[in-house]
Amino acid sequence: MTENHTGRSAADDDSGSLTRRNVLALAGGAAVAAGVVGGEGAPAVAAPRPTEPYDTPTPRLGGRPLLCEPYLLDPQPSDVHVVWHTEEHGITQVVLVGSAVATLDDRAALDAATGRKPAGSGWRRVAAETTRLTRTREDASSAVPGRTYTAVRDRPVYRHLARVTGLRSGERTPYRVVSVDHMGRATVTDAYSLAPAVPRRKPVRLLLTSDHQLKTMTPANLEKVAETAGVRLDGVLVAGDLVNVPDRASEWFDSTTGLAFFAGLTGRAERVVAGRTYRGAPLVQHSPIFPAIGNHEVMGRWSDTAGLDSQFNDPQPIEVARRRWRETRPAGIDEETWLAQHSWDVTTYEEIFPYPRSAEGGPRWWSRTIGDVHLVTLFATQIWRSGAANTRGKFSENPADLADEAKWGYGQFIFEPVKKGSRQYRWLEKELASSAARQAKYRVVMYHHPGHGLGDNSAPPFTDPVQEITRDPATGAVTGVRYRYPLADDHILRDLEPLFSAGGVNLVHNGHSHLWNRFRNADGVNWLETSNVGNSYGAYDPSSGTSRNLPESPDHVRQGDPGGLTPVVPTVAPLTDAAGKPLPYVASNDITVFSLLDSAAGVVRSYRFDTRQPSSAVVLFDEFPLA
């Protein structure tokens, strides 16, 4: 198990929540001063065009490719957001939309994007709002095309967001993006298609996926999704862990590994497996993406000198940072910005995915009705820490750090409370009782951490770490810090599952353990983890013969589901063990899995593909009814 995360101690109330805040305005596209910008949850700041004088150049074809092809966010009854990213502000950032757009050649598209007329026969122009992301950086561990970094440096990334309105229900419309840089060099994308929200009560097809994390099999997985279901879906539901280090720009856009997040989902990846090159598929250019926050979308404490991996792995609980703030009252910075820099934040995630959002949770937790499916998305994850002794880990602090609380990790703590009484819990309770949820044919809840599962990350329990400190009786010096996780206090099993059962939830979609397994509780709630996209950390079921590496404790379930459910064996074509016995999971570094929700048929289908056999067929191995 090599997944890297960081953690903090959990609080008994909602003090772990931070509101959004202002950050430094960015002038003239200048780099953000390291260690100053980046309050947790901060909005992107509109970046002015370059201030140095120059003549407006005549636009011409030949610009550099965009950092990523456009992706679609948050369709509404008559509109949808189109988003793309570049490394500079540019002088023109527009979407061309209309029936004639697909037939325009690049020159005609450029003329339409930059001419005097905002519309023509079969096309219209929609200008984008441009903002600079406030925390994107690179470092010596980055893999950036044509560049080498020896230390942490800001990397300018601009988000261009256009709201395309006036769309007709049930109709797909061609669109293209035209981006012109400050030298007049234009990039014109291929023609894609967009549509408004699927009308309520209409059937939908949704991709269920998670944990892409620049893993080797991800492009193959997405390519097989497109071969199986096409690229025009009604939603791509990603249950967290999109990248590894969220502030590292190249992991989102252009890593030379060929595995960047948007590269795979837009068909621009490049990875060779068993002699075949896989590029992913142009899914999010045609299908809106609905993401959830995983632990890999959470960045740790800000540093001017430490590498990005180190910063990612160095969060502390907001309650701990707040106590330090009250003790020191540092001048020249507001409390909320200081807390974000000294605890954790999800700024880059929120700036890349500003929608969907809710009034209560912003982009962190929200709900949307997609046709006849009501989707509720939560921020339910915790820092991942090693279970090894003598480390800043799940169960103890590093002995070398005991004298300095600033170095403590505070166990595998929960970032945003979901337990009963928390803000998120109260919102969820109302949401599941809402008319939108009750009137939908199916109710789906998506978040990152598994509630029921066979994976390594299903234990220890999802609860606030109970800290136990031992001291030298003579000097009072700390001699040990340990953490317990009472199974009876698991917040998902104790608090959320009863809400799901009472609220008629049909499916819980989660990730985190990099495998496929599913469960069904006595009230008919289906639990599916379909995160075997890239690599697996194993399945801890009696049939596997392996046990989780946990200290002996009645709170630690070393085999099977800690929630006590029996895993469901795939119904169509399960994998088998050496004796031919069907296995209730897929946990492989060679076989990749994806799942599709088909509400017209009322089923979820799971497929597998063996990358060791490039010419082999995709196999439908499981199908179950939602009702």
C-alpha positions as CSV (number, residue, x, y, z in Angstrom):
1,M,0.0,0.0,0.0
2,T,1.7,3.2,-1.2
3,E,-1.0,5.7,-1.3
4,N,0.1,9.0,0.2
5,H,-2.2,11.3,2.2
6,T,-2.1,13.5,5.2
7,G,-4.4,13.9,8.1
8,R,-5.6,15.9,11.0
9,S,-7.5,15.2,14.2
10,A,-11.3,15.4,14.0
11,A,-13.5,17.7,16.0
12,D,-16.7,17.1,17.8
13,D,-18.5,19.9,16.0
14,D,-18.5,21.7,12.7
15,S,-15.4,23.8,13.5
16,G,-13.6,22.0,10.7
17,S,-15.6,23.9,8.1
18,L,-14.1,26.9,6.4
19,T,-15.9,29.5,4.4
20,R,-14.6,31.0,1.1
21,R,-12.4,34.0,1.3
22,N,-10.8,36.7,-0.8
23,V,-7.3,36.2,-2.1
24,L,-4.8,38.6,-3.6
25,A,-5.9,40.2,-6.8
26,L,-3.7,39.2,-9.7
27,A,-2.4,42.1,-11.7
28,G,-1.3,41.8,-15.3
29,G,-1.0,38.0,-15.2
30,A,1.9,38.3,-12.7
31,A,2.8,35.2,-10.7
32,V,1.1,34.8,-7.3
33,A,3.5,35.4,-4.4
34,A,4.4,32.1,-2.9
35,G,2.9,31.6,0.5
36,V,0.5,34.5,0.3
37,V,-2.3,33.4,-1.9
38,G,-4.3,30.2,-1.4
39,G,-6.9,30.5,1.4
40,E,-8.9,27.3,1.5
41,G,-12.0,27.5,-0.6
42,A,-10.9,30.8,-2.2
43,P,-12.5,31.8,-5.4
44,A,-10.5,32.3,-8.6
45,V,-9.7,36.0,-9.1
46,A,-10.3,37.6,-12.4
47,A,-7.0,38.3,-14.0
48,P,-6.6,41.4,-16.2
49,R,-5.1,41.2,-19.6
50,P,-1.4,42.0,-19.9
51,T,-0.8,45.7,-19.2
52,E,2.3,46.1,-21.4
53,P,1.3,48.0,-24.6
54,Y,1.1,46.1,-27.9
55,D,-0.8,46.4,-31.1
56,T,-3.7,44.0,-31.3
57,P,-2.4,41.4,-33.7
58,T,-4.4,40.0,-36.6
59,P,-5.6,36.5,-35.5
60,R,-4.1,33.7,-37.4
61,L,-4.2,29.9,-37.0
62,G,-1.3,28.1,-35.4
63,G,-1.7,28.5,-31.7
64,R,-0.5,26.0,-29.1
65,P,-3.0,23.3,-28.0
66,L,-5.1,24.2,-25.0
67,L,-4.0,22.8,-21.7
68,C,-7.1,20.6,-22.0
69,E,-9.9,20.2,-24.4
70,P,-13.2,21.7,-23.2
71,Y,-15.3,20.0,-20.6
72,L,-19.0,20.4,-19.7
73,L,-20.3,21.4,-16.2
74,D,-23.6,21.6,-14.5
75,P,-26.3,21.5,-17.3
76,Q,-29.5,23.3,-16.5
77,P,-32.9,23.3,-18.3
78,S,-31.7,25.6,-21.0
79,D,-27.9,26.1,-20.5
80,V,-24.6,24.4,-19.7
81,H,-21.1,25.6,-18.8
82,V,-18.2,25.0,-21.2
83,V,-14.8,25.2,-19.6
84,W,-11.2,25.1,-20.9
85,H,-7.7,26.1,-19.7
86,T,-4.7,27.8,-21.1
87,E,-1.3,29.0,-19.8
88,E,-2.1,32.7,-20.6
89,H,-5.0,35.0,-20.5
90,G,-5.2,35.5,-24.3
91,I,-7.2,38.1,-26.2
92,T,-10.1,36.0,-27.3
93,Q,-11.7,33.1,-25.6
94,V,-15.1,32.1,-27.1
95,V,-17.4,29.2,-27.8
96,L,-19.1,28.9,-31.2
97,V,-22.4,27.0,-30.9
98,G,-25.0,26.1,-33.5
99,S,-26.0,23.7,-36.2
100,A,-23.5,25.0,-38.7
101,V,-20.5,24.9,-36.4
102,A,-19.4,21.4,-37.2
103,T,-19.2,22.3,-41.0
104,L,-17.0,25.4,-40.5
105,D,-13.4,25.0,-41.4
106,D,-10.8,26.4,-38.9
107,R,-10.4,29.6,-40.8
108,A,-14.2,30.2,-40.9
109,A,-14.4,29.4,-37.2
110,L,-11.7,31.9,-36.4
111,D,-13.4,34.6,-38.4
112,A,-16.7,33.9,-36.6
113,A,-14.9,34.0,-33.3
114,T,-13.1,37.3,-33.9
115,G,-15.3,39.2,-36.4
116,R,-17.7,42.0,-35.7
117,K,-20.9,39.9,-35.9
118,P,-21.8,37.9,-32.8
119,A,-23.9,35.5,-34.8
120,G,-24.4,34.2,-38.3
121,S,-26.2,31.5,-40.3
122,G,-26.3,28.5,-38.0
123,W,-23.8,29.8,-35.4
124,R,-23.5,32.2,-32.5
125,R,-20.6,33.3,-30.3
126,V,-20.5,33.0,-26.5
127,A,-17.6,34.8,-24.7
128,A,-16.0,33.2,-21.7
129,E,-15.2,34.7,-18.3
130,T,-11.4,34.3,-17.7
131,T,-9.9,33.8,-14.2
132,R,-6.5,32.7,-13.1
133,L,-6.2,29.7,-10.8
134,T,-4.6,30.9,-7.6
135,R,-2.6,27.9,-6.4
136,T,-1.3,25.9,-9.4
137,R,2.4,25.2,-9.2
138,E,5.1,22.7,-10.3
139,D,8.2,21.4,-8.6
140,A,11.1,19.0,-9.1
141,S,8.7,16.0,-9.2
142,S,6.6,17.5,-11.9
143,A,6.6,16.1,-15.5
144,V,6.0,19.1,-17.7
145,P,6.6,19.1,-21.4
146,G,9.8,20.8,-22.3
147,R,10.5,22.1,-18.8
148,T,12.4,21.2,-15.7
149,Y,11.7,22.6,-12.3
150,T,14.3,22.5,-9.5
151,A,12.0,24.0,-6.8
152,V,8.4,24.9,-6.3
153,R,7.3,27.6,-8.8
154,D,3.9,29.1,-9.6
155,R,2.6,27.9,-12.9
156,P,0.0,30.2,-14.5
157,V,-3.2,28.5,-15.5
158,Y,-6.2,30.4,-16.7
159,R,-9.7,29.0,-16.6
160,H,-12.1,30.1,-19.3
161,L,-15.8,29.5,-18.4
162,A,-18.6,30.2,-20.9
163,R,-22.3,29.8,-20.0
164,V,-24.1,28.7,-23.2
165,T,-27.8,29.6,-22.8
166,G,-30.8,29.3,-25.0
167,L,-30.6,25.6,-25.5
168,R,-33.5,23.4,-26.3
169,S,-34.5,20.5,-24.2
170,G,-33.6,17.1,-25.6
171,E,-31.4,18.6,-28.4
172,R,-27.7,18.2,-28.8
173,T,-25.9,21.1,-30.5
174,P,-22.4,21.3,-32.0
175,Y,-19.9,23.6,-30.5
176,R,-16.2,24.5,-30.9
177,V,-13.8,26.5,-28.7
178,V,-11.6,29.2,-30.2
179,S,-8.7,30.6,-28.2
180,V,-6.4,33.4,-29.3
181,D,-3.3,34.2,-27.4
182,H,-1.7,37.7,-27.0
183,M,0.4,37.2,-30.1
184,G,-2.7,36.5,-32.2
185,R,-2.1,32.8,-32.6
186,A,-5.4,30.9,-32.6
187,T,-6.3,27.4,-31.6
188,V,-9.6,26.0,-32.9
189,T,-10.8,22.8,-31.3
190,D,-12.7,20.0,-33.1
191,A,-16.5,20.1,-33.1
192,Y,-18.1,18.5,-30.1
193,S,-21.7,18.5,-28.8
194,L,-23.5,19.9,-25.8
195,A,-27.0,19.7,-24.4
196,P,-29.0,21.2,-21.5
197,A,-30.0,19.1,-18.5
198,V,-32.0,15.9,-19.3
199,P,-35.6,16.7,-18.4
200,R,-36.9,15.3,-15.2
201,R,-38.3,11.7,-15.3
202,K,-36.4,11.0,-18.6
203,P,-34.1,8.0,-18.6
204,V,-30.3,8.6,-18.5
205,R,-27.0,6.8,-18.9
206,L,-24.3,7.6,-16.3
207,L,-20.7,6.5,-16.1
208,L,-19.6,5.5,-12.6
209,T,-15.8,5.9,-12.0
210,S,-13.2,7.1,-9.6
211,D,-9.6,7.1,-8.5
212,H,-8.0,7.9,-11.8
213,Q,-4.9,9.3,-10.1
214,L,-2.6,9.1,-13.2
215,K,-2.8,5.3,-13.0
216,T,-1.4,3.2,-15.8
217,M,-4.7,1.5,-16.9
218,T,-6.9,4.7,-16.8
219,P,-6.6,5.6,-20.5
220,A,-7.4,1.9,-21.5
221,N,-10.3,2.0,-19.1
222,L,-11.8,5.2,-20.6
223,E,-11.2,4.0,-24.2
224,K,-13.2,0.9,-23.4
225,V,-16.0,3.0,-21.9
226,A,-16.3,4.8,-25.2
227,E,-16.2,1.6,-27.2
228,T,-19.0,0.2,-25.0
229,A,-21.3,3.1,-24.4
230,G,-20.1,5.9,-26.8
231,V,-19.0,9.3,-25.7
232,R,-22.4,11.0,-25.4
233,L,-23.5,10.1,-21.9
234,D,-25.7,12.1,-19.6
235,G,-23.1,12.3,-16.9
236,V,-19.6,11.2,-15.8
237,L,-19.8,10.6,-12.0
238,V,-16.3,10.6,-10.5
239,A,-16.2,9.6,-6.8
240,G,-13.0,11.4,-5.9
241,D,-9.2,11.0,-6.2
242,L,-8.9,12.6,-9.7
243,V,-5.2,13.3,-9.4
244,N,-2.5,12.7,-6.8
245,V,-1.3,16.2,-5.7
246,P,-4.1,18.8,-6.5
247,D,-1.9,21.9,-6.8
248,R,0.4,20.3,-9.3
249,A,-0.9,21.7,-12.6
250,S,0.6,19.1,-14.8
251,E,-1.3,16.3,-13.1
252,W,-4.5,17.8,-14.3
253,F,-3.5,18.9,-17.8
254,D,-0.3,17.8,-19.5
255,S,1.9,15.4,-17.5
256,T,4.5,13.8,-19.8
257,T,3.5,10.5,-18.3
258,G,0.6,10.7,-20.7
259,L,-1.8,10.1,-17.8
260,A,-3.0,13.6,-16.8
261,F,-6.6,13.6,-15.6
262,F,-8.2,15.7,-18.4
263,A,-6.0,14.0,-21.0
264,G,-7.6,10.7,-20.4
265,L,-11.2,12.0,-20.3
266,T,-10.7,14.0,-23.5
267,G,-8.9,11.5,-25.6
268,R,-5.4,13.1,-25.4
269,A,-3.7,10.6,-23.1
270,E,-0.9,8.3,-24.3
271,R,0.0,5.2,-22.5
272,V,1.4,1.9,-23.8
273,V,0.1,-1.3,-22.1
274,A,1.0,-4.7,-23.4
275,G,2.2,-3.2,-26.7
276,R,-0.9,-1.1,-27.4
277,T,-1.2,2.7,-27.0
278,Y,-4.3,3.9,-25.3
279,R,-5.5,7.5,-25.4
280,G,-8.6,7.6,-23.4
281,A,-11.7,9.0,-25.1
282,P,-13.4,12.4,-25.7
283,L,-16.0,11.9,-23.0
284,V,-16.2,15.2,-21.1
285,Q,-16.3,17.3,-24.3
286,H,-19.8,15.7,-24.9
287,S,-20.8,14.5,-21.4
288,P,-21.0,16.7,-18.3
289,I,-18.7,15.7,-15.4
290,F,-20.0,15.5,-11.9
291,P,-17.1,15.1,-9.4
292,A,-16.8,14.5,-5.7
293,I,-13.9,15.4,-3.4
294,G,-11.5,12.6,-2.5
295,N,-8.6,12.8,-0.1
296,H,-6.3,13.5,-3.1
297,E,-8.2,16.7,-3.9
298,V,-7.2,18.1,-0.5
299,M,-3.9,20.0,-0.2
300,G,-2.0,20.3,3.1
301,R,-0.2,23.2,4.7
302,W,1.3,25.9,2.5
303,S,5.1,26.2,2.3
304,D,7.5,28.5,0.4
305,T,10.2,25.8,0.3
306,A,8.9,22.3,0.7
307,G,8.0,20.3,-2.4
308,L,4.4,19.8,-3.4
309,D,4.3,16.1,-2.3
310,S,5.5,17.2,1.1
311,Q,2.9,20.0,1.3
312,F,0.2,17.6,0.2
313,N,1.2,15.2,3.0
314,D,1.3,17.9,5.7
315,P,-2.2,19.0,6.7
316,Q,-3.4,19.4,10.2
317,P,-6.9,19.7,11.6
318,I,-8.5,23.2,11.3
319,E,-9.2,23.0,15.0
320,V,-5.4,22.7,15.7
321,A,-4.6,25.6,13.4
322,R,-7.4,27.7,15.1
323,R,-5.9,27.1,18.5
324,R,-2.5,28.2,17.2
325,W,-4.0,31.3,15.7
326,R,-5.7,32.3,18.9
327,E,-2.4,31.8,20.8
328,T,-0.3,33.9,18.3
329,R,-2.7,36.3,16.6
330,P,-0.3,36.9,13.7
331,A,-0.5,40.4,12.2
332,G,-1.1,41.3,8.5
333,I,-3.3,38.3,7.6
334,D,-6.9,37.5,8.3
335,E,-7.9,34.5,10.4
336,E,-9.5,32.4,7.7
337,T,-6.7,32.8,5.2
338,W,-4.2,31.9,7.9
339,L,-6.2,28.9,8.9
340,A,-6.2,27.6,5.4
341,Q,-2.5,28.0,5.0
342,H,-1.9,26.2,8.2
343,S,-4.4,23.4,8.0
344,W,-5.8,22.2,4.6
345,D,-7.7,23.5,1.6
346,V,-9.4,22.4,-1.6
347,T,-8.9,25.6,-3.6
348,T,-7.6,24.2,-6.8
349,Y,-10.4,21.6,-7.0
350,E,-13.0,24.3,-6.4
351,E,-11.5,26.5,-9.0
352,I,-11.4,23.8,-11.6
353,F,-14.9,22.6,-10.8
354,P,-16.8,25.7,-9.6
355,Y,-20.1,23.9,-10.5
356,P,-22.2,22.1,-9.5
357,R,-22.6,23.8,-6.2
358,S,-25.1,24.4,-3.4
359,A,-25.9,27.4,-1.3
360,E,-24.8,25.5,1.8
361,G,-21.8,23.6,0.6
362,G,-20.6,25.4,-2.5
363,P,-18.8,22.9,-4.8
364,R,-18.0,20.6,-1.8
365,W,-21.5,19.1,-1.4
366,W,-24.5,19.6,-3.6
367,S,-27.4,17.8,-5.4
368,R,-28.7,17.7,-9.0
369,T,-31.5,15.9,-10.7
370,I,-30.3,14.2,-13.9
371,G,-33.3,13.0,-15.8
372,D,-35.0,10.4,-13.5
373,V,-32.0,10.2,-11.2
374,H,-31.5,12.5,-8.2
375,L,-27.8,12.7,-7.4
376,V,-26.5,13.8,-3.9
377,T,-22.8,14.4,-3.6
378,L,-21.0,14.7,-0.3
379,F,-17.6,15.7,0.9
380,A,-16.8,12.5,2.9
381,T,-13.2,11.7,3.1
382,Q,-10.2,11.7,5.5
383,I,-6.5,11.9,5.3
384,W,-4.8,8.7,4.4
385,R,-1.8,7.8,6.6
386,S,0.5,4.8,6.8
387,G,-0.1,2.2,9.4
388,A,3.6,1.6,9.9
389,A,5.2,2.1,13.3
390,N,7.6,5.0,14.0
391,T,5.9,7.2,11.4
392,R,3.4,10.0,11.4
393,G,0.7,7.4,10.9
394,K,-2.8,6.2,11.5
395,F,-2.1,4.9,15.0
396,S,0.7,6.9,16.4
397,E,3.0,9.9,16.0
398,N,6.6,9.6,14.9
399,P,8.7,9.3,18.1
400,A,11.1,11.8,16.7
401,D,8.3,14.4,16.5
402,L,6.8,14.0,20.0
403,A,8.4,17.2,21.4
404,D,7.0,19.3,18.6
405,E,3.3,19.4,18.1
406,A,3.7,21.4,14.9
407,K,5.0,18.1,13.3
408,W,2.1,15.9,14.5
409,G,-0.3,14.5,12.0
410,Y,-3.2,13.9,14.4
411,G,-4.0,10.5,13.0
412,Q,-6.3,9.7,10.0
413,F,-8.7,12.5,10.7
414,I,-11.9,13.5,8.8
415,F,-11.6,16.7,6.8
416,E,-15.3,17.8,6.7
417,P,-17.7,16.5,9.3
418,V,-20.6,14.3,8.1
419,K,-21.7,12.9,11.5
420,K,-25.1,13.5,13.0
421,G,-25.5,17.2,13.9
422,S,-22.9,18.5,11.5
423,R,-23.8,21.1,8.8
424,Q,-23.3,18.5,6.1
425,Y,-25.5,16.0,7.8
426,R,-28.3,18.4,8.4
427,W,-28.2,19.4,4.8
428,L,-28.2,15.8,3.6
429,E,-31.2,15.0,5.9
430,K,-33.2,17.8,4.3
431,E,-32.0,16.9,0.8
432,L,-33.1,13.3,1.0
433,A,-36.5,14.5,2.2
434,S,-36.9,17.1,-0.5
435,S,-39.5,16.9,-3.2
436,A,-36.8,16.6,-5.9
437,A,-35.4,13.5,-4.2
438,R,-38.7,11.9,-3.5
439,Q,-40.1,12.5,-7.0
440,A,-37.1,11.0,-8.7
441,K,-37.3,7.4,-9.9
442,Y,-33.9,6.7,-8.4
443,R,-31.7,8.3,-5.7
444,V,-27.9,8.0,-5.9
445,V,-25.5,9.3,-3.2
446,M,-21.8,9.8,-4.3
447,Y,-18.8,10.4,-2.1
448,H,-15.3,9.1,-1.8
449,H,-14.8,7.0,1.4
450,P,-16.2,3.4,1.3
451,G,-19.0,2.6,3.8
452,H,-19.0,-1.1,3.0
453,G,-16.0,-2.7,1.4
454,L,-13.4,-5.3,1.1
455,G,-10.5,-2.9,0.4
456,D,-7.6,-1.9,2.6
457,N,-9.1,1.6,3.0
458,S,-12.3,0.3,4.5
459,A,-10.5,0.1,7.9
460,P,-9.9,1.5,10.4
461,P,-13.4,3.0,11.0
462,F,-14.4,6.3,9.5
463,T,-14.5,8.2,12.8
464,D,-12.7,10.9,14.7
465,P,-9.4,9.6,16.0
466,V,-9.3,9.3,19.8
467,Q,-6.0,10.7,20.9
468,E,-4.2,9.1,23.8
469,I,-1.0,10.9,25.1
470,T,1.4,9.5,27.6
471,R,3.9,11.6,29.5
472,D,6.9,11.2,31.7
473,P,5.6,11.5,35.3
474,A,8.7,13.4,36.4
475,T,9.2,15.9,33.6
476,G,5.8,15.9,31.9
477,A,7.5,15.4,28.5
478,V,5.4,13.5,25.9
479,T,6.5,9.9,25.6
480,G,3.9,8.7,23.2
481,V,0.8,9.7,21.1
482,R,-1.5,7.0,19.9
483,Y,-4.9,7.0,18.1
484,R,-7.9,4.7,18.4
485,Y,-10.9,4.5,16.0
486,P,-14.0,3.0,17.7
487,L,-16.0,0.9,15.2
488,A,-19.2,1.7,16.9
489,D,-18.6,5.4,16.1
490,D,-18.1,4.9,12.4
491,H,-19.8,8.0,11.0
492,I,-20.9,6.4,7.7
493,L,-22.3,3.2,9.3
494,R,-23.7,4.8,12.4
495,D,-25.1,8.1,11.0
496,L,-25.3,8.1,7.2
497,E,-26.5,4.6,6.4
498,P,-29.7,5.0,8.5
499,L,-30.4,8.2,6.5
500,F,-29.9,6.4,3.2
501,S,-32.2,3.5,4.2
502,A,-34.9,5.9,5.5
503,G,-34.6,8.1,2.4
504,G,-35.0,5.4,-0.1
505,V,-31.5,5.7,-1.6
506,N,-31.0,3.2,-4.4
507,L,-27.3,3.4,-4.8
508,V,-24.2,4.6,-2.9
509,H,-21.3,5.2,-5.3
510,N,-17.9,5.5,-3.7
511,G,-14.2,4.8,-4.4
512,H,-10.9,5.0,-2.5
513,S,-9.8,1.3,-2.3
514,H,-9.1,0.7,-6.0
515,L,-11.2,-2.4,-6.5
516,W,-14.7,-3.5,-7.6
517,N,-17.1,-4.8,-5.0
518,R,-20.7,-4.3,-4.1
519,F,-23.1,-4.9,-1.3
520,R,-26.8,-4.6,-0.5
521,N,-28.2,-3.9,3.0
522,A,-31.4,-5.2,4.5
523,D,-33.3,-2.0,3.4
524,G,-32.3,-2.4,-0.2
525,V,-29.6,0.2,-0.5
526,N,-26.9,-0.9,-3.0
527,W,-23.3,0.0,-2.3
528,L,-20.9,-0.1,-5.2
529,E,-17.2,0.7,-5.3
530,T,-16.0,0.6,-9.0
531,S,-12.6,2.2,-8.6
532,N,-10.4,-0.5,-10.1
533,V,-9.4,1.9,-12.9
534,G,-5.6,2.0,-12.5
535,N,-4.1,-0.2,-9.8
536,S,-5.4,-2.1,-6.9
537,Y,-4.3,-2.4,-3.3
538,G,-6.0,-5.8,-2.9
539,A,-9.2,-7.3,-1.5
540,Y,-9.3,-8.6,2.1
541,D,-11.9,-11.3,1.8
542,P,-11.6,-14.9,3.1
543,S,-11.4,-16.0,-0.5
544,S,-8.3,-14.0,-1.1
545,G,-6.5,-15.5,1.9
546,T,-5.1,-12.0,2.9
547,S,-5.8,-9.8,5.9
548,R,-5.5,-6.1,6.4
549,N,-2.3,-5.0,8.2
550,L,-3.9,-3.6,11.3
551,P,-3.0,-3.9,15.0
552,E,-5.0,-6.5,16.9
553,S,-8.2,-4.7,18.2
554,P,-11.9,-5.5,18.4
555,D,-12.3,-2.3,16.4
556,H,-10.2,-3.5,13.5
557,V,-11.8,-5.9,11.0
558,R,-9.0,-7.6,9.2
559,Q,-11.0,-9.6,6.7
560,G,-14.4,-8.9,5.1
561,D,-16.6,-5.8,5.3
562,P,-16.2,-3.9,8.6
563,G,-19.9,-2.9,8.2
564,G,-20.9,-6.6,8.5
565,L,-22.4,-7.1,5.0
566,T,-21.7,-10.1,2.8
567,P,-20.2,-9.0,-0.6
568,V,-22.4,-9.9,-3.6
569,V,-20.8,-12.2,-6.2
570,P,-21.1,-10.8,-9.7
571,T,-24.2,-12.1,-11.4
572,V,-23.0,-12.6,-15.0
573,A,-19.3,-13.6,-15.3
574,P,-17.4,-13.4,-12.1
575,L,-13.7,-14.0,-11.9
576,T,-12.8,-17.2,-10.2
577,D,-10.0,-18.4,-7.9
578,A,-7.6,-21.2,-8.7
579,A,-10.2,-23.8,-7.7
580,G,-12.9,-22.2,-9.9
581,K,-14.8,-20.6,-7.1
582,P,-16.4,-17.2,-8.1
583,L,-14.9,-14.2,-6.4
584,P,-17.0,-11.3,-5.0
585,Y,-14.5,-8.7,-6.2
586,V,-12.1,-7.5,-8.9
587,A,-8.7,-6.4,-7.4
588,S,-6.2,-6.5,-10.2
589,N,-3.4,-4.5,-11.7
590,D,-4.1,-6.0,-15.1
591,I,-7.9,-6.1,-15.3
592,T,-9.7,-2.7,-15.3
593,V,-13.3,-2.1,-14.5
594,F,-16.0,0.5,-15.2
595,S,-19.8,0.7,-14.4
596,L,-22.7,2.2,-16.3
597,L,-26.0,3.2,-14.7
598,D,-28.9,2.7,-17.2
599,S,-32.0,4.1,-15.7
600,A,-34.2,3.1,-18.6
601,A,-33.5,-0.5,-17.8
602,G,-33.2,0.3,-14.0
603,V,-29.9,-1.5,-13.7
604,V,-26.2,-0.9,-13.1
605,R,-23.9,-2.9,-15.3
606,S,-20.2,-3.5,-14.6
607,Y,-17.6,-4.4,-17.3
608,R,-14.0,-5.6,-17.2
609,F,-11.2,-5.5,-19.7
610,D,-7.9,-7.5,-19.4
611,T,-5.2,-5.2,-20.6
612,R,-2.8,-8.1,-20.9
613,Q,-4.9,-9.2,-24.0
614,P,-5.3,-6.0,-26.0
615,S,-7.5,-7.7,-28.7
616,S,-9.8,-9.3,-26.1
617,A,-13.4,-8.1,-25.7
618,V,-14.9,-6.1,-22.9
619,V,-16.8,-8.5,-20.6
620,L,-20.1,-7.7,-18.9
621,F,-19.5,-9.4,-15.6
622,D,-22.2,-8.0,-13.2
623,E,-25.7,-6.5,-13.5
624,F,-28.1,-5.6,-10.7
625,P,-31.4,-3.8,-10.5
626,L,-31.6,-0.5,-8.7
627,A,-35.1,-0.9,-7.4
